[in-house]
Amino acid sequence: MSEYTSLGFIGLGAMGKPMAEQLATKLPSTTKITVYDVIEGAITELAEKYPGKVVAGSSPRDVTENSQLIFSMVPEGAHVRSVYLDEKTGVCSTDLGVRILVDCSTIDTATSLAVKDHVKIYHPKASFYDAPVSGGVIGAENGSIAFFLGCAETDPNLDRLTKLLDLMGKQVIPCGQPSLGLSAKLCNNYLSGLIAIANSEALIMGMKAGLNPRVLSSVFGAGTAQNTICDKFNPCPGVAPTAPSTNGYKGGFKVQLMKKDFSLAVDLAKQQGIDLVLGAQGLKTYENASNDPKCRDLDSRVVFRHLGGDEDWATKFN
Ligand code: NAD
């Protein structure tokens, strides 16, 4: 069990709220969790649901002053800067001592390293980690997400961090050094985003040629094209029973988030001097799908719909 008696959680959205709830339900009542979000309702909802255990914070600074270790889960780099570096209300505006700061947001590596450097210079005894996650909202609700930690396997805080992260997820992978958790996450989403486009195109092509998408997906599953997007998140509705597509593309990973992560991945490649063969096409596809009123706010595998996939196929095969 965790050695901490006071934790902080900043950012209580689609991911942060269920993650904070995992901590609230699994940690003993002697551990207090101080929470903060710019949306006040998100704070009061949790504080009222877990009275005495979850405490309402008034700013990232207030959360920090009441916590030994702080998690953050906000949308983009600009939000992370504001949470940590705001001169009056930020996490770093107070004396950090030996506190541990863990940012789980998916953001650009430059912002994460800038916060890490700031902590190192002004609060040398404190530690800052990038720890982006994979597994989506359902994974956060089930406590089955994976954490990609920006640290070495020999990091002195790894054991105590893993004990806490295990309460919210099922896997913790130390990726080597600061910001490499983020690099790993961006590489993962680049690959996963491209696989979703490739599945959609191959399905659309086969269906136009007369193939039942269920049969075609079984072929992919039996052959060298086998992949998790096809098996569990099939972009064509009605093929995989639990896929967001089968539920009207609801409840998955929003197409705008995929566009954000894909764009960050393409930037990462540019910084490394890599000319991606599929990067520009993939990015354009997710930008267009994000702006498509038929796709916006839906699961990113809605790219099948955006590319003209036939969602009424079942009537033709019955
Ligand atoms: P979200 O928009 O649902 O939640 C973000 C929360 O942060 C909101 O409640 C917002 O009010 C709060 N916030 C914004 N600025 C703040 C600030 N300055 N101080 C305090 N709170 C602030 O987003 P989400 O889906 O929870 O995603 C959060 C991060 O996790 C993103 O970087 C996203 O890419 C990543 N992620 C999301 C998923 C997913 O399936 N949703 C999966 C893996 C990773």
Residues whose N, C-alpha, C, O or C-beta is under 5 A from the ligand:
A	BS01	NAD	I10 G11 L12 G13 A14 M15 G16 Y36 D37 V38 I39 M73 V74 P75 E76 H79 S82 V83 C104 S105 T106 V133 S134 G136 V137 G252 F253 L257
